[in-house]
């Protein structure tokens, strides 16, 4: 977007010099308007800040495979048909935590929190929490936790992996909170139970 701004002024100047003054004013107005949009707290700036956060670490491929194929997440394509969820601009934000709750070694278990939009045109976001376990050299999706809700991690906290379970805290809205700004806290303990023999 900055390139458009820096190009608009020279174009306007060139039109003015060549005598095409009837076009000069609209181009100059366009240049000033675009610059104001970019430098202020505009929707364009908000969209830039809403860039997706992809999954990270060794389980990233397995997480993306689950997210883009699991129809139970309720995503739809641009025609409104049920589909796997999309990963792209303003569609999903991932938080991934690794640990060992099964005795299978460092980073044997992964817990992923994802905030996502079921429909590209919808402003309402959804949340899912999924557990993955390393099976040999690859990670396997084990299950989701539909009763867990939270719009982000509590600042200064992380996921604690314990034998057979994980503990964490999430930001949740209180009764009087505006939708944008939750101030509550929820503490969770979830059971992690990969299939027998996993990780051997």
C-alpha positions, 0 to 999 in steps of 0.5 A: 500500500505504501508503494501506491502512495509513493507512486500517486504523487509523481503521477499527479505531478507528471499530469500537471506538467503535461497540461492535463490539469483536469486529471490532476485534481482527482489524482491529488485527492486520491493520493491524499485520501490514501495516505490518510487512510494508511497513516490513521487508525483506519480499516486498512490498518486494522486489516493489516494487523489481522494477518493470520498466525500460522501454526508453528513447530514440528506438528504444524503440518498435522495441524493444518491437515486437521484444520483444513479437512475437519468438517465438524469445525463448521466452515463453508466455502464461498458458495456456502457449501460445507468444507474444511476451513481455509488458512489465509488472510484473516481466516485463522490464528493459531497458538501451539504449545508443546510438552510431554504428558505421556513420557514419550519425550520432549515435544511428544504432545502438542496442544493447539488453540485456534480462533477462526472464521467459519465463513469468509464474510462473517465477523463472528469468530469461533474457537477450537482446541485440539490435541496431537501426539507424536507417533514415530516421526509424525504427529497424529490428531487425537481429539478436540475439547469442545467445552474449552473456550477462550479468546487468548492466553492469560498474559504471563501464563503457558500450558503445563503438560502433566502426566496424562493431562494439561493445564492452562488459563484463557481469557474469557468475557465476563457478563458485562464485557463488550465483545471486543474486550474480555476481562475474565479468566477461566482455568482448565485441566484437560485429559490427554489420552492418545491411543494405546501404543502411540509414541512407541 
